[in-house]
Amino acid sequence: MDSNAINPGQSADSKRILLVEDEAKLARFVELELKYEGYTVDIAYDGRDAIDMFVKNKYSLVLLDLMLPGINGLEVLRRIRKLSDVPVIMLTAKGEVSDKVVGLDSGADDYITKPFAIEEVLARMRVAFKKSAQKEDKNICSVRQLVIDMPKREAKWGDTSIDLTKTEFDLLVYMIQNKNIVLTREQILNHVWGYDYIGETNVVDVYIRYLRTKIDDRFNEKIIYTTRGVGYYVRDGQ
Ligand code: CA
């Protein structure tokens, strides 16, 4: 059977889905529906294949059956979570309530109970994609070539790592999250050093100077601006 003939939407979306399901008929049905919606779909029929395929390819989302031969779905989920925070939606049979709970505790994003309507799967997938995009937004902030990975506490200018102390990092993140907005010394102090800070207020100026040395001077591009008598801001665009 030539499935391409009935896949008008295939090129519409580049999202690649890993479908882990040992019931071949059900897997085929879901595959066709997802392809029709424009997704690219790979099927793993058991847990070991699922892990192998996950390691080798890059997926946008995993639909994961819990009851699998060999390595079960929860174990697959745990291994995936060691590698990635890709959205995972579990497919569970009725009565697997405790597995659902364990699955959600193990980092699944959602679950769908069988038998399901394909529209429900598609709707849950859209929600998972949306959440995942929001999560990514929260984890990364940037201005020009400067990119901050917050969970890793890593700052880079292009490919070059910038070595920052904890306070410098926190100050930079705060300024980038509020880019193009002038922040007063007091706002910066309260946010980065905390309301209970009792040291010198010029500590903000001192740290701004450190950041300018490590970023503006080093990469020969001004990103931190002063608004005289008010405070500082990071500008997106020169
Ligand atoms: Ca199964």
Boltz pocket constraint, residues with backbone or C-beta under 6 A from the ligand:
constraints:
  - pocket:
      binder: B
      contacts: [[A, 21], [A, 22], [A, 23], [A, 65], [A, 66], [A, 67], [A, 68]]
      max_distance: 6.0
